[in-house]
C-alpha cells in the first residue's frame, strides 16, 4: 500500500503540469460584446521568453487599444478575450510579440462583433483551465 501511495503521489506531481490547459477557439471569434483574439507564436527568436498581446481599434490606422500581455516560454497558439466591446461594430486588430530584439507585429485584420446575442446557438466560447484527467 505504501509503494502504491508513493507511486500515485509521484505520478500526480510529474503530470500536474498537464492537468490544466488553456483551450483556444480555432480562430479569432467575435461575440456580441467581446472578441476572442487568437494568435500563434512560431518561435522565441533565441530568447527564453516572449511577451505577446493584441492591439485593436475602430480604425485600421489607429489601433489605440491593447489587450493584456502574456509571457510565453515556448512557441504555441495563444488567445486573449477582450470584453466590453460595442455590438455590431467592426474592429481592426493585429498580434504583437516582443523579445530582446524588439517588437514584431502581425498583419492587421478586421472582425465585426455580433449584432445580437447568439451565444446559446452558434457561438462557442473557449474556457480557460479546463481540467483534463489523465487515466492510467
PAZA-696836 format. One line per field, with one value per atom (N, C-alpha, C, O): residue number from 0; atom name; x negated, y, z negated; residue in three letters. Coordinates in nm, 3 decimals. Each point is the difference from the previous one (the first is absolute). Last residue first. Layout:
N
lumza	c(NUM ...)
guza	c(CA ...)
u	c(X ...)
v	c(Y ...)
w	c(Z ...)
kolfi	c(Ala ...)
***
This chain:
136
lumza	c(135 135 135 135 134 134 134 134 133 133 133 133 132 132 132 132 131 131 131 131 130 130 130 130 129 129 129 129 128 128 128 128 127 127 127 127 126 126 126 126 125 125 125 125 124 124 124 124 123 123 123 123 122 122 122 122 121 121 121 121 120 120 120 120 119 119 119 119 118 118 118 118 117 117 117 117 116 116 116 116 115 115 115 115 114 114 114 114 113 113 113 113 112 112 112 112 111 111 111 111 110 110 110 110 109 109 109 109 108 108 108 108 107 107 107 107 106 106 106 106 105 105 105 105 104 104 104 104 103 103 103 103 102 102 102 102 101 101 101 101 100 100 100 100 99 99 99 99 98 98 98 98 97 97 97 97 96 96 96 96 95 95 95 95 94 94 94 94 93 93 93 93 92 92 92 92 91 91 91 91 90 90 90 90 89 89 89 89 88 88 88 88 87 87 87 87 86 86 86 86 85 85 85 85 84 84 84 84 83 83 83 83 82 82 82 82 81 81 81 81 80 80 80 80 79 79 79 79 78 78 78 78 77 77 77 77 76 76 76 76 75 75 75 75 74 74 74 74 73 73 73 73 72 72 72 72 71 71 71 71 70 70 70 70 69 69 69 69 68 68 68 68 67 67 67 67 66 66 66 66 65 65 65 65 64 64 64 64 63 63 63 63 62 62 62 62 61 61 61 61 60 60 60 60 59 59 59 59 58 58 58 58 57 57 57 57 56 56 56 56 55 55 55 55 54 54 54 54 53 53 53 53 52 52 52 52 51 51 51 51 50 50 50 50 49 49 49 49 48 48 48 48 47 47 47 47 46 46 46 46 45 45 45 45 44 44 44 44 43 43 43 43 42 42 42 42 41 41 41 41 40 40 40 40 39 39 39 39 38 38 38 38 37 37 37 37 36 36 36 36 35 35 35 35 34 34 34 34 33 33 33 33 32 32 32 32 31 31 31 31 30 30 30 30 29 29 29 29 28 28 28 28 27 27 27 27 26 26 26 26 25 25 25 25 24 24 24 24 23 23 23 23 22 22 22 22 21 21 21 21 20 20 20 20 19 19 19 19 18 18 18 18 17 17 17 17 16 16 16 16 15 15 15 15 14 14 14 14 13 13 13 13 12 12 12 12 11 11 11 11 10 10 10 10 9 9 9 9 8 8 8 8 7 7 7 7 6 6 6 6 5 5 5 5 4 4 4 4 3 3 3 3 2 2 2 2 1 1 1 1 0 0 0 0)
guza	c(N CA C O N CA C O N CA C O N CA C O N CA C O N CA C O N CA C O N CA C O N CA C O N CA C O N CA C O N CA C O N CA C O N CA C O N CA C O N CA C O N CA C O N CA C O N CA C O N CA C O N CA C O N CA C O N CA C O N CA C O N CA C O N CA C O N CA C O N CA C O N CA C O N CA C O N CA C O N CA C O N CA C O N CA C O N CA C O N CA C O N CA C O N CA C O N CA C O N CA C O N CA C O N CA C O N CA C O N CA C O N CA C O N CA C O N CA C O N CA C O N CA C O N CA C O N CA C O N CA C O N CA C O N CA C O N CA C O N CA C O N CA C O N CA C O N CA C O N CA C O N CA C O N CA C O N CA C O N CA C O N CA C O N CA C O N CA C O N CA C O N CA C O N CA C O N CA C O N CA C O N CA C O N CA C O N CA C O N CA C O N CA C O N CA C O N CA C O N CA C O N CA C O N CA C O N CA C O N CA C O N CA C O N CA C O N CA C O N CA C O N CA C O N CA C O N CA C O N CA C O N CA C O N CA C O N CA C O N CA C O N CA C O N CA C O N CA C O N CA C O N CA C O N CA C O N CA C O N CA C O N CA C O N CA C O N CA C O N CA C O N CA C O N CA C O N CA C O N CA C O N CA C O N CA C O N CA C O N CA C O N CA C O N CA C O N CA C O N CA C O N CA C O N CA C O N CA C O N CA C O N CA C O N CA C O N CA C O N CA C O N CA C O N CA C O N CA C O N CA C O N CA C O N CA C O N CA C O N CA C O)
u	c(0.485 -0.107 0.058 -0.073 0.216 0.045 -0.114 -0.063 0.154 -0.093 0.041 0.004 0.277 -0.040 -0.093 0.018 0.111 -0.017 -0.053 -0.110 0.371 -0.067 -0.005 0.103 -0.097 0.086 -0.080 -0.113 0.004 -0.027 0.101 0.051 0.131 -0.136 -0.005 0.097 0.241 -0.008 -0.146 -0.072 0.360 -0.094 0.005 0.044 0.377 -0.115 -0.090 0.045 0.341 -0.065 -0.122 -0.098 0.575 -0.126 -0.057 0.054 0.384 -0.116 -0.133 -0.098 0.536 0.018 -0.134 -0.036 0.089 0.063 0.013 0.021 -0.202 -0.087 0.063 -0.072 0.190 0.027 -0.080 -0.025 0.195 -0.060 0.042 0.118 -0.170 0.090 -0.062 -0.084 -0.174 0.103 0.104 0.059 -0.608 0.135 0.102 -0.017 -0.492 0.070 0.143 0.056 -0.476 0.119 0.063 0.025 -0.547 0.105 0.114 -0.022 -0.505 0.122 0.098 -0.003 -0.577 0.122 0.120 -0.014 -0.564 0.121 0.121 0.008 -0.495 0.082 0.123 0.057 -0.465 0.064 0.078 0.004 -0.458 0.145 0.050 -0.066 -0.392 0.050 0.151 0.061 -0.507 0.141 0.034 -0.038 -0.465 0.098 0.141 0.026 -0.441 -0.032 0.097 -0.027 0.073 -0.114 -0.038 -0.067 0.567 -0.111 -0.116 0.019 0.554 -0.120 -0.101 0.033 0.458 -0.091 -0.129 -0.053 0.616 -0.131 -0.081 0.055 0.427 -0.078 -0.134 -0.050 0.520 -0.121 -0.066 0.014 0.489 -0.089 -0.125 -0.003 0.520 -0.123 -0.097 -0.002 0.570 -0.125 -0.116 0.008 0.559 -0.121 -0.121 -0.017 0.543 -0.104 -0.122 -0.039 0.468 0.023 -0.100 0.035 -0.028 0.058 0.012 0.009 -0.391 0.129 0.055 -0.074 -0.254 -0.005 0.140 0.099 -0.289 0.058 -0.016 -0.025 -0.325 0.142 0.040 -0.083 -0.312 0.021 0.150 0.076 -0.441 0.135 0.003 -0.046 -0.352 0.036 0.140 0.030 -0.416 0.123 0.024 -0.036 -0.359 0.046 0.126 0.028 -0.399 0.119 0.045 0.001 -0.526 0.132 0.110 -0.024 -0.551 0.090 0.133 0.002 -0.275 -0.011 0.093 0.100 -0.129 -0.134 -0.020 -0.102 0.430 -0.008 -0.145 -0.090 0.444 -0.139 -0.001 0.053 0.328 -0.032 -0.149 -0.059 0.422 -0.117 -0.013 0.035 0.428 -0.106 -0.112 0.018 0.240 0.041 -0.107 -0.104 0.216 -0.091 0.056 0.052 0.062 0.028 -0.088 -0.048 0.062 -0.030 0.028 -0.021 -0.053 0.024 -0.039 -0.110 0.185 -0.007 0.039 0.112 -0.101 -0.117 -0.019 -0.100 0.478 -0.118 -0.128 -0.102 0.553 -0.056 -0.128 -0.079 0.326 0.110 -0.046 0.077 -0.379 0.064 0.109 0.025 -0.471 0.124 0.058 -0.038 -0.402 0.040 0.124 0.010 -0.258 0.068 0.027 0.031 -0.435 0.124 0.066 -0.055 -0.424 0.096 0.125 0.034 -0.594 0.123 0.091 -0.042 -0.376 0.053 0.129 0.078 -0.562 0.143 0.033 -0.087 -0.347 0.068 0.149 0.078 -0.383 0.020 0.067 0.049 -0.135 -0.121 0.011 -0.091 0.460 -0.109 -0.128 -0.078 0.520 -0.039 -0.114 -0.041 0.464 -0.132 -0.032 0.071 0.362 -0.076 -0.137 -0.055 0.565 -0.140 -0.082 0.004 0.526 -0.094 -0.142 -0.043 0.598 -0.125 -0.087 0.028 0.507 -0.083 -0.123 0.011 0.433 -0.110 -0.088 -0.032 0.551 -0.105 -0.108 0.014 0.378 -0.071 -0.103 -0.074 0.577 -0.139 -0.057 0.072 0.394 -0.075 -0.145 -0.066 0.351 0.074 -0.080 -0.008 -0.290 0.126 0.073 -0.041 -0.385 0.072 0.120 0.056 -0.565 0.145 0.070 -0.038 -0.458 0.058 0.151 0.049 -0.245 -0.036 0.062 0.083 -0.051 -0.091 -0.044 -0.104 0.215 0.077 -0.096 -0.115 -0.076 0.033 0.093 -0.003 -0.169 0.059 0.043 0.081 -0.444 0.083 0.049 -0.078 -0.053 -0.046 0.097 0.119 -0.279 0.077 -0.056 -0.121 -0.067 0.137 0.087 0.119 -0.606 0.091 0.145 0.089 -0.454 -0.010 0.094 0.032 -0.085 0.085 -0.005 0.097 -0.333 0.098 0.086 0.093 -0.438 -0.061 0.097 -0.038 0.194 -0.097 -0.057 -0.008 0.295 0.075 -0.095 0.029 -0.225 0.069 0.078 -0.003 -0.198 -0.102 0.062 -0.037 0.318 -0.042 -0.105 0.004 0.135 0.111 -0.040 0.027 -0.331 0.012 0.108 -0.020 -0.022 -0.115 0.005 -0.025 0.350 0.023 -0.115 0.024 -0.065 0.103 0.024 0.013 -0.304 -0.061 0.099 -0.035 0.195 -0.087 -0.067 -0.011 0.277 0.083 -0.087 0.031)
v	c(0.619 -0.100 -0.137 -0.099 0.645 -0.132 -0.098 -0.003 0.561 -0.098 -0.136 -0.018 0.505 -0.111 -0.093 -0.025 0.562 -0.116 -0.113 0.011 0.499 -0.112 -0.116 -0.041 0.573 -0.117 -0.116 -0.025 0.527 -0.096 -0.113 -0.032 0.418 -0.010 -0.105 -0.022 0.065 0.004 -0.013 -0.083 0.269 -0.092 0.016 0.103 -0.028 0.069 -0.102 -0.107 0.104 -0.084 0.076 0.018 0.094 0.052 -0.086 -0.003 -0.062 -0.023 0.026 -0.069 0.076 -0.076 -0.034 -0.118 0.384 -0.129 -0.086 -0.121 0.566 -0.088 -0.136 -0.100 0.526 -0.134 -0.104 -0.110 0.668 -0.109 -0.135 -0.033 0.476 -0.047 -0.123 -0.067 0.306 0.102 -0.042 0.085 -0.217 -0.041 0.108 0.076 0.049 -0.062 -0.030 0.065 -0.043 0.072 -0.075 -0.120 0.179 -0.092 0.083 0.105 -0.076 0.059 -0.111 -0.110 0.195 -0.064 0.069 0.087 -0.047 0.061 -0.061 -0.006 -0.244 0.069 0.061 -0.062 -0.014 -0.080 0.088 0.122 0.014 0.006 -0.091 -0.017 0.100 -0.034 -0.002 -0.033 0.242 -0.038 -0.027 0.076 -0.135 0.103 -0.057 -0.112 -0.118 0.062 0.112 0.077 -0.357 0.091 0.071 0.103 -0.248 -0.066 0.098 0.120 -0.142 0.076 -0.093 -0.074 0.101 -0.082 0.078 0.064 -0.022 0.059 -0.093 -0.067 0.091 -0.060 0.071 0.055 0.171 -0.071 -0.057 0.054 0.205 -0.054 -0.061 -0.031 0.330 -0.038 -0.045 0.055 -0.031 0.028 -0.047 -0.104 0.224 -0.054 0.049 0.119 -0.205 0.099 -0.068 -0.107 -0.049 0.037 0.106 0.093 -0.108 -0.098 0.058 0.121 0.020 0.041 -0.109 -0.053 -0.059 0.062 0.034 -0.049 -0.182 0.135 0.074 0.121 -0.522 0.020 0.148 0.087 -0.463 0.141 0.023 -0.022 -0.424 0.053 0.146 0.035 -0.391 0.100 0.051 0.033 -0.464 0.076 0.093 -0.030 -0.316 0.069 0.078 0.033 -0.449 0.080 0.062 -0.067 -0.055 -0.059 0.092 0.117 -0.179 0.030 -0.072 -0.119 0.255 -0.098 0.043 0.067 0.174 -0.057 -0.112 -0.068 0.544 -0.136 -0.046 0.076 0.319 -0.041 -0.146 -0.087 0.504 -0.136 -0.024 0.045 0.413 -0.067 -0.140 -0.024 0.338 -0.027 -0.075 -0.051 0.353 -0.103 -0.012 0.067 0.388 -0.113 -0.099 0.039 0.434 -0.079 -0.125 -0.043 0.373 0.073 -0.075 0.054 -0.065 -0.110 0.049 -0.028 0.255 0.042 -0.115 -0.004 -0.007 0.083 0.038 0.064 -0.314 -0.079 0.076 -0.060 0.141 0.040 -0.079 -0.023 -0.040 0.018 0.044 -0.001 -0.311 0.130 0.005 -0.099 -0.215 0.009 0.141 0.079 -0.462 0.140 0.007 -0.073 -0.340 0.046 0.149 0.049 -0.404 0.069 0.030 -0.031 -0.221 0.014 0.073 -0.003 -0.119 0.062 0.019 0.057 -0.424 0.104 0.053 -0.078 -0.229 0.033 0.110 0.075 -0.273 -0.095 0.025 -0.092 0.213 0.042 -0.111 -0.098 0.084 -0.021 0.041 -0.026 0.052 0.083 -0.013 0.095 -0.330 0.097 0.091 0.089 -0.349 -0.018 0.110 0.101 -0.159 -0.103 -0.027 -0.108 0.288 0.036 -0.114 -0.113 0.286 -0.112 0.054 0.074 0.090 0.018 -0.123 -0.090 0.321 -0.119 0.028 0.052 0.205 0.013 -0.124 -0.047 0.169 -0.093 0.009 -0.059 0.429 -0.070 -0.091 0.043 0.231 -0.042 -0.058 -0.031 0.163 0.103 -0.038 0.059 -0.338 0.127 0.114 0.109 -0.484 -0.015 0.132 0.086 -0.336 0.109 -0.052 -0.105 -0.108 -0.019 0.116 0.036 -0.259 0.115 -0.001 -0.011 -0.467 0.128 0.112 -0.025 -0.430 -0.020 0.129 0.002 -0.006 -0.031 -0.013 0.045 -0.167 0.116 -0.043 -0.115 -0.055 -0.043 0.124 0.079 -0.227 0.104 -0.050 -0.049 -0.258 0.051 0.107 -0.006 -0.353 0.116 0.054 0.014 -0.408 -0.010 0.116 -0.018 -0.080 -0.031 0.002 -0.018 0.088 0.105 -0.023 0.094 -0.419 0.112 0.115 0.076 -0.525 0.038 0.119 0.034 -0.204 0.004 0.053 0.080 -0.152 0.109 0.016 0.112 -0.476 0.126 0.118 0.096 -0.518 0.013 0.132 0.069 -0.189 0.034 0.024 0.094 -0.247 0.138 0.046 0.113 -0.563 0.088 0.146 0.084 -0.417 0.002 0.098 0.077 -0.155 0.076 0.011 0.108 -0.376 0.140 0.087 0.109 -0.575 0.052 0.147 0.078 -0.307 0.018 0.058 0.085 -0.198 0.115 0.028 0.116 -0.504 0.120 0.127 0.097)
w	c(1.613 0.005 0.019 0.006 0.094 -0.042 0.018 0.106 -0.167 0.055 -0.056 -0.122 0.202 -0.085 0.075 0.119 -0.092 0.085 -0.088 -0.054 -0.001 -0.062 0.097 0.054 0.060 0.003 -0.057 0.041 0.011 -0.105 -0.006 -0.107 0.388 -0.049 -0.111 -0.072 0.509 -0.145 -0.038 0.055 0.411 -0.062 -0.151 -0.052 0.399 -0.057 -0.068 -0.042 0.441 -0.099 -0.052 0.073 0.209 -0.049 -0.111 -0.111 0.341 0.085 -0.067 0.029 -0.282 0.123 0.066 0.009 -0.415 -0.029 0.126 -0.012 0.032 -0.076 -0.028 -0.009 0.261 0.051 -0.078 0.049 -0.050 -0.076 0.058 0.003 0.304 -0.105 -0.064 0.060 0.243 -0.018 -0.103 -0.067 0.103 0.037 -0.033 -0.095 0.226 -0.112 0.041 0.089 0.253 -0.046 -0.117 0.008 0.234 -0.042 -0.056 -0.061 0.347 -0.056 -0.036 0.057 0.000 0.050 -0.061 -0.086 0.162 -0.053 0.069 0.123 -0.210 0.098 -0.068 -0.090 -0.234 0.103 0.095 -0.015 -0.281 0.010 0.111 0.103 -0.467 0.133 -0.004 -0.101 -0.211 0.014 0.145 0.089 -0.347 0.029 0.012 -0.044 -0.094 0.130 0.036 0.091 -0.486 -0.016 0.131 -0.003 -0.008 -0.068 -0.006 0.023 0.103 -0.034 -0.068 -0.093 0.422 -0.081 -0.022 0.091 0.099 -0.021 -0.090 -0.087 0.435 -0.108 -0.010 0.098 0.086 0.040 -0.125 -0.110 0.317 -0.102 0.063 0.119 -0.072 0.068 -0.108 -0.111 0.133 -0.069 0.088 0.066 -0.027 0.062 -0.080 -0.025 -0.148 0.029 0.060 -0.046 -0.189 0.139 0.048 0.071 -0.591 0.093 0.141 0.018 -0.386 0.055 0.092 0.082 -0.511 0.131 0.048 -0.055 -0.365 -0.002 0.133 0.003 -0.094 -0.031 0.012 0.026 0.158 -0.032 -0.014 0.094 -0.109 0.018 -0.044 -0.108 0.303 -0.100 0.032 0.115 0.020 0.021 -0.118 -0.114 0.405 -0.122 0.032 0.115 0.073 0.028 -0.131 -0.104 0.167 -0.018 0.049 0.028 -0.169 0.112 -0.021 -0.034 -0.401 0.108 0.113 -0.024 -0.379 -0.007 0.102 0.000 -0.107 0.052 -0.001 0.034 -0.257 0.013 0.044 -0.069 0.132 -0.046 0.019 0.098 -0.149 0.057 -0.060 -0.115 0.208 -0.098 0.071 0.110 0.218 -0.095 -0.109 0.005 0.284 -0.014 -0.101 -0.104 0.455 -0.119 0.001 0.105 0.255 -0.122 -0.129 -0.109 0.654 -0.093 -0.139 -0.049 0.534 -0.140 -0.092 -0.052 0.540 -0.022 -0.146 -0.034 0.180 0.037 -0.030 -0.036 -0.249 0.129 0.025 -0.092 -0.305 0.094 0.138 0.095 -0.445 0.001 0.106 0.070 -0.337 0.077 -0.008 -0.087 -0.039 0.007 0.087 0.099 -0.410 0.120 -0.015 -0.108 -0.101 -0.026 0.133 0.106 -0.371 0.111 -0.047 -0.119 -0.009 -0.048 0.121 0.101 -0.208 0.089 -0.063 -0.055 -0.097 -0.006 0.099 0.044 -0.070 -0.089 -0.005 -0.027 0.472 -0.139 -0.081 0.055 0.428 -0.079 -0.146 -0.078 0.394 0.051 -0.081 -0.007 -0.024 -0.103 0.045 -0.075 0.368 -0.058 -0.100 -0.006 0.225 0.070 -0.061 0.018 -0.180 -0.013 0.059 -0.051 0.121 -0.007 -0.005 0.088 -0.212 0.073 -0.014 -0.078 -0.018 0.004 0.086 0.111 -0.401 0.094 -0.009 -0.109 -0.014 -0.040 0.107 0.108 -0.259 0.107 -0.066 -0.088 -0.061 -0.020 0.130 0.095 -0.180 -0.073 -0.025 -0.086 0.355 0.006 -0.062 0.056 0.134 -0.071 0.012 0.078 0.227 -0.066 -0.080 0.030 0.123 0.000 -0.070 -0.112 0.343 -0.069 0.020 0.112 -0.071 0.061 -0.082 -0.087 -0.061 0.113 0.070 0.066 -0.597 0.120 0.119 -0.009 -0.474 0.083 0.113 0.043 -0.561 0.127 0.076 -0.047 -0.372 0.058 0.136 0.081 -0.526 0.129 0.049 -0.030 -0.412 0.041 0.130 0.016 -0.192 -0.050 0.046 0.026 0.038 0.110 -0.042 0.083 -0.388 0.101 0.117 0.072 -0.419 -0.041 0.099 0.012 -0.021 0.102 -0.038 0.073 -0.369 0.133 0.104 0.085 -0.531 0.005 0.140 0.051 -0.133 -0.004 0.010 0.072 -0.106 0.128 0.006 0.102 -0.510 0.099 0.138 0.070 -0.414 -0.026 0.102 0.048 -0.027 0.033 -0.019 0.087 -0.223 0.146 0.044 0.094 -0.553 0.048 0.152 0.055 -0.253 -0.035 0.049 0.052 -0.003 0.089 -0.026 0.095 -0.383 0.132 0.099 0.081 -0.509 -0.008 0.135 0.041 -0.091 0.000 0.000 0.069)
kolfi	c(Unk Unk Unk Unk Unk Unk Unk Unk Unk Unk Unk Unk Unk Unk Unk Unk Unk Unk Unk Unk Unk Unk Unk Unk Unk Unk Unk Unk Unk Unk Unk Unk Unk Unk Unk Unk Unk Unk Unk Unk Unk Unk Unk Unk Unk Unk Unk Unk Unk Unk Unk Unk Unk Unk Unk Unk Unk Unk Unk Unk Unk Unk Unk Unk Unk Unk Unk Unk Unk Unk Unk Unk Unk Unk Unk Unk Unk Unk Unk Unk Unk Unk Unk Unk Unk Unk Unk Unk Unk Unk Unk Unk Unk Unk Unk Unk Unk Unk Unk Unk Unk Unk Unk Unk Unk Unk Unk Unk Unk Unk Unk Unk Unk Unk Unk Unk Unk Unk Unk Unk Unk Unk Unk Unk Unk Unk Unk Unk Unk Unk Unk Unk Unk Unk Unk Unk Unk Unk Unk Unk Unk Unk Unk Unk Unk Unk Unk Unk Unk Unk Unk Unk Unk Unk Unk Unk Unk Unk Unk Unk Unk Unk Unk Unk Unk Unk Unk Unk Unk Unk Unk Unk Unk Unk Unk Unk Unk Unk Unk Unk Unk Unk Unk Unk Unk Unk Unk Unk Unk Unk Unk Unk Unk Unk Unk Unk Unk Unk Unk Unk Unk Unk Unk Unk Unk Unk Unk Unk Unk Unk Unk Unk Unk Unk Unk Unk Unk Unk Unk Unk Unk Unk Unk Unk Unk Unk Unk Unk Unk Unk Unk Unk Unk Unk Unk Unk Unk Unk Unk Unk Unk Unk Unk Unk Unk Unk Unk Unk Unk Unk Unk Unk Unk Unk Unk Unk Unk Unk Unk Unk Unk Unk Unk Unk Unk Unk Unk Unk Unk Unk Unk Unk Unk Unk Unk Unk Unk Unk Unk Unk Unk Unk Unk Unk Unk Unk Unk Unk Unk Unk Unk Unk Unk Unk Unk Unk Unk Unk Unk Unk Unk Unk Unk Unk Unk Unk Unk Unk Unk Unk Unk Unk Unk Unk Unk Unk Unk Unk Unk Unk Unk Unk Unk Unk Unk Unk Unk Unk Unk Unk Unk Unk Unk Unk Unk Unk Unk Unk Unk Unk Unk Unk Unk Unk Unk Unk Unk Unk Unk Unk Unk Unk Unk Unk Unk Unk Unk Unk Unk Unk Unk Unk Unk Unk Unk Unk Unk Unk Unk Unk Unk Unk Unk Unk Unk Unk Unk Unk Unk Unk Unk Unk Unk Unk Unk Unk Unk Unk Unk Unk Unk Unk Unk Unk Unk Unk Unk Unk Unk Unk Unk Unk Unk Unk Unk Unk Unk Unk Unk Unk Unk Unk Unk Unk Unk Unk Unk Unk Unk Unk Unk Unk Unk Unk Unk Unk Unk Unk Unk Unk Unk Unk Unk Unk Unk Unk Unk Unk Unk Unk Unk Unk Unk Unk Unk Unk Unk Unk Unk Unk Unk Unk Unk Unk Unk Unk Unk Unk Unk Unk Unk Unk Unk Unk Unk Unk Unk Unk Unk Unk Unk Unk Unk Unk Unk Unk Unk Unk Unk Unk Unk Unk Unk Unk Unk Unk Unk Unk Unk Unk Unk Unk Unk Unk Unk Unk Unk Unk Unk Unk Unk Unk Unk Unk Unk Unk Unk Unk Unk Unk Unk Unk Unk Unk Unk Unk Unk Unk Unk Unk Unk Unk Unk Unk Unk Unk Unk Unk Unk Unk Unk Unk Unk Unk Unk Unk Unk Unk Unk Unk Unk Unk Unk Unk)
***
